[in-house]
């Protein structure tokens, strides 16, 4: 059984559920587990539980790993959330029926057969995805060559070693201050090769994100591909923020200007799915209420990094 696991609080629940729906549609052998940070989130998520989707509370993971309570009390909220990634994998890794556990960020959306992708990784100890920064953005590799959006662990001795290294490292630090060794839970992935046999999913349609793509194409039959005709496997909506009258896409942080095609065929449908899920969960869309400095707002406009409600 291929187990996929992610975690979230109420603020990211709609994304986690939309991601789960897309994943189950593209891997008929998948079993997805959502680890909810609190009981209220778990109760909402449990409404969507099925034979292929299960919900547990973080409290259950803490029972197996009591050190999480200490880490939570000592770290800023974001750093604690980063630290959870290897623990939610480790919680399920030793179950007898499990052949692999794949960690997923909650803000992914699958458009192609992810089961075919994880099959490519099954003969390795671990499989990861690269950031694939554009040449003019290679300096951003200081945050990690690989991205933590999808990390597959297979039940091998090497898989155990890599997972234990990741877990021990995140116990030590998940600081968001970039150093030569640490950035959250992510930079440790650069060292996985020292502990096991690592597969890098390097297809251009894998982990497409604001930091590596500003162009997509739509074929005559309506299929979404990249500029080089690679099929889109999954998109990573990192940094997406939905406000009352507009959404911020976060391309400007990487000096991209997203194309109108990408906005229309990737972002608009996803935002609609998120908001429909939020209406189902909460009765209305959950909007970001933070204030944006005026200079930053104009930067978003300059980079076409903003999607106004009336254009959706």
C-alpha positions in Angstrom: 0.0 0.0 0.0 1.3 3.5 -0.9 0.6 5.9 1.9 0.6 9.6 1.3 0.6 11.9 4.4 0.3 15.6 4.9 -0.6 17.9 7.8 -2.4 21.2 8.3 -4.4 23.5 10.6 -7.8 24.9 9.8 -6.2 27.7 7.7 -4.8 25.2 5.2 -7.6 22.5 5.5 -9.3 23.5 2.2 -6.1 23.1 0.3 -5.3 19.8 1.9 -8.7 18.4 1.0 -8.5 19.7 -2.6 -5.0 18.2 -2.9 -6.3 14.9 -1.6 -9.2 14.8 -4.1 -6.8 15.4 -6.9 -4.3 12.7 -5.6 -7.0 10.0 -5.2 -8.2 10.7 -8.8 -4.7 10.1 -10.1 -3.4 7.1 -8.1 -5.9 4.3 -7.7 -3.6 2.6 -5.1 -3.2 5.6 -2.9 -4.2 5.8 0.7 -4.0 9.4 2.1 -3.7 10.4 5.7 -4.3 13.9 6.9 -2.7 14.8 10.3 -4.7 17.7 11.7 -3.0 20.1 14.2 -6.0 20.3 16.4 -9.4 18.6 17.2 -11.5 21.3 15.5 -9.6 20.8 12.2 -9.9 17.0 12.5 -13.6 17.1 13.1 -14.1 19.2 9.9 -11.8 17.0 7.9 -13.4 13.8 9.1 -16.5 14.7 7.1 -14.6 13.8 4.0 -13.1 10.5 5.4 -13.4 7.4 3.2 -11.9 4.0 2.6 -8.9 5.7 1.0 -8.7 8.8 3.1 -8.2 8.9 6.9 -7.9 11.7 9.4 -6.0 11.7 12.7 -5.1 14.4 15.2 -1.5 15.5 15.8 -2.1 14.5 19.4 -1.8 10.9 18.3 1.6 11.5 16.7 2.7 13.3 19.9 1.9 10.2 21.9 4.4 8.2 19.8 6.9 11.1 19.8 6.6 13.0 23.1 9.5 15.3 22.2 7.1 17.2 20.0 5.5 18.8 23.0 8.9 20.2 24.1 9.7 21.4 20.6 6.3 23.1 20.3 6.8 25.0 23.5 10.3 26.2 22.6 10.0 27.1 18.9 8.1 29.8 16.9 5.0 28.4 15.3 6.3 28.2 11.8 9.5 26.4 12.9 7.4 23.9 14.8 5.2 23.2 11.7 8.4 22.6 9.7 9.6 20.1 12.3 6.5 18.0 11.9 7.2 16.7 8.4 9.6 13.8 9.3 7.5 12.9 12.3 4.2 12.4 10.4 6.1 10.1 8.0 7.8 8.2 10.8 4.4 7.6 12.5 3.2 5.5 9.6 6.5 4.1 8.3 6.7 0.9 10.5 3.2 -0.3 9.8 3.3 -3.8 8.3 1.0 -3.1 5.3 2.9 0.0 4.1 5.5 -0.3 1.3 6.2 3.5 1.1 5.2 6.7 2.8 5.3 9.9 0.8 5.2 13.3 2.5 3.2 16.0 0.6 2.8 19.7 1.2 -0.9 20.5 1.4 -0.8 23.1 -1.4 -0.1 20.7 -4.3 -2.6 19.8 -7.0 -2.2 16.7 -9.2 -3.1 16.7 -12.8 -1.5 13.4 -14.0 -0.9 9.9 -12.7 1.2 10.4 -9.6 1.2 6.6 -9.1 3.4 6.3 -12.2 5.8 8.8 -10.6 6.1 7.1 -7.3 6.6 3.8 -9.1 9.8 5.3 -10.6 11.0 5.8 -7.1 10.2 2.4 -5.6 13.7 0.9 -6.4 15.4 3.6 -4.4 15.5 4.4 -0.7 14.1 7.9 -1.1 12.8 10.0 -3.9 12.8 13.8 -3.9 11.9 16.7 -6.2 14.3 19.6 -7.2 13.5 23.2 -7.1 14.9 23.5 -10.7 15.5 27.3 -10.2 16.0 29.2 -13.4 19.7 30.1 -14.1 19.2 33.7 -12.9 17.8 32.4 -9.6 20.4 29.8 -8.7 21.4 31.9 -5.7 18.1 30.7 -4.2 19.6 27.2 -3.8 20.9 28.5 -0.5 17.4 27.5 0.7 17.9 24.0 -0.6 18.5 22.3 -3.9 15.5 20.1 -3.3 12.0 21.1 -2.4 10.1 19.4 0.5 6.8 19.5 -1.5 7.0 15.7 -2.2 9.4 13.3 -0.4 9.0 9.5 -0.9 10.4 7.1 1.7 10.5 3.4 0.8 10.7 0.7 3.5 14.4 -0.2 3.0 17.3 0.0 5.4 18.5 3.0 3.5 15.0 4.6 3.7 15.1 4.1 7.5 18.5 5.7 7.7 17.5 8.7 5.7 14.3 9.2 7.6 16.1 9.0 10.9 18.6 11.5 9.8 15.8 13.9 8.7 14.0 13.4 12.0 17.1 13.9 14.1 18.1 17.0 12.2 14.6 18.6 12.6 14.8 17.9 16.3 18.0 19.8 16.4 16.8 22.8 14.3 14.2 24.0 11.8 15.3 27.6 12.0 14.0 29.9 9.2 17.3 31.8 9.4 19.3 30.5 6.4 22.7 29.0 7.3 25.0 26.7 5.4 23.3 23.7 7.0 19.8 24.7 7.9 16.6 26.2 6.4 13.4 24.8 8.0 13.0 21.1 7.3 14.1 21.6 3.7 17.8 22.0 3.4 18.5 18.7 5.0 17.2 17.0 1.8 20.5 18.1 0.2 22.3 15.5 2.4 20.0 12.6 1.9 22.4 11.1 -0.6 24.9 10.6 2.3 22.5 8.2 4.0 20.8 6.3 1.2 20.1 5.8 -2.6 18.2 8.9 -3.8 16.0 9.2 -6.8 15.5 12.7 -8.1 12.2 13.2 -9.9 13.5 15.6 -12.6 10.7 15.8 -15.1 9.7 19.4 -15.9 6.1 18.6 -15.2 6.9 17.6 -11.6 6.5 20.2 -8.8 5.9 23.1 -11.2 5.8 26.2 -9.1 6.3 30.0 -9.1 10.1 29.6 -8.8 10.6 27.4 -11.9 7.8 28.2 -14.4 6.0 31.2 -15.8 4.7 29.5 -19.0 2.3 26.7 -19.8 0.6 25.7 -23.0 -2.8 24.5 -23.8 -3.0 21.9 -26.6 -5.8 21.7 -29.2 -7.5 19.0 -27.2 -7.4 21.0 -24.0 -4.4 19.2 -22.3 -2.2 21.3 -20.1 1.5 21.0 -20.9 4.6 23.0 -20.2 6.3 25.0 -22.9 8.5 22.0 -23.9 5.3 19.8 -24.2 6.0 17.9 -20.9 2.7 16.9 -19.3 1.9 18.7 -16.0 2.0 16.1 -13.2 1.5 18.4 -10.3 1.6 22.1 -9.5 2.8 23.6 -6.2 0.7 26.7 -5.2 3.3 27.9 -2.8 2.7 31.5 -1.6 -0.8 31.8 -2.9 -2.9 34.2 -0.8 -6.6 34.9 -1.4 -7.9 38.3 -0.3 -11.4 39.7 -0.7 -11.0 41.3 -4.1 -7.8 39.7 -5.4 -5.3 36.9 -5.0 -1.5 37.2 -4.8 0.3 34.5 -6.7 3.9 35.1 -5.4 5.7 35.1 -8.7 7.2 38.5 -8.1 9.4 37.1 -5.3 11.2 35.1 -8.1 11.2 37.9 -10.7 8.8 36.1 -13.0 5.7 37.6 -14.6 3.1 34.9 -14.9 1.4 34.5 -18.2 -2.3 35.0 -18.7 -2.6 31.4 -19.8 -1.1 30.2 -16.6 -3.4 32.4 -14.6 -6.5 31.3 -16.5 -5.9 27.6 -16.7 -3.9 26.9 -13.5 -4.7 29.5 -10.9 -8.4 30.4 -11.6 -9.6 26.7 -11.5 -7.6 26.0 -8.3 -8.8 29.2 -6.5 -12.4 28.2 -7.4 -11.9 24.7 -6.0 -10.4 26.1 -2.8 -13.2 28.6 -2.3 -15.9 26.0 -3.0 -14.3 23.7 -0.5 -14.3 26.5 2.1 -18.0 27.2 1.5 -18.6 23.5 2.1 -16.5 23.5 5.3 -17.2 27.0 6.8 -20.2 28.4 4.9 -18.1 31.1 3.1 -14.6 31.5 1.6 -11.8 32.1 4.1 -10.0 35.3 3.2 -6.6 36.6 4.1 -7.1 39.7 6.2 -3.5 40.9 6.4 -2.8 44.4 5.1 -0.4 44.8 2.2 2.0 47.8 2.2 1.1 50.1 -0.7 4.6 49.8 -2.3 4.4 46.0 -2.2 0.9 46.1 -3.7 2.2 48.1 -6.7 5.1 45.6 -7.1 2.5 42.9 -7.4 0.7 44.9 -10.1 3.9 45.7 -11.9 4.8 42.0 -12.1 1.2 41.0 -13.0 1.4 38.9 -9.9 -2.1 39.8 -8.9 -5.4 38.2 -10.0 -8.4 40.4 -9.4 -11.7 38.9 -8.4 -13.6 40.3 -11.4 -11.0 38.7 -13.8 -11.8 35.2 -12.4 
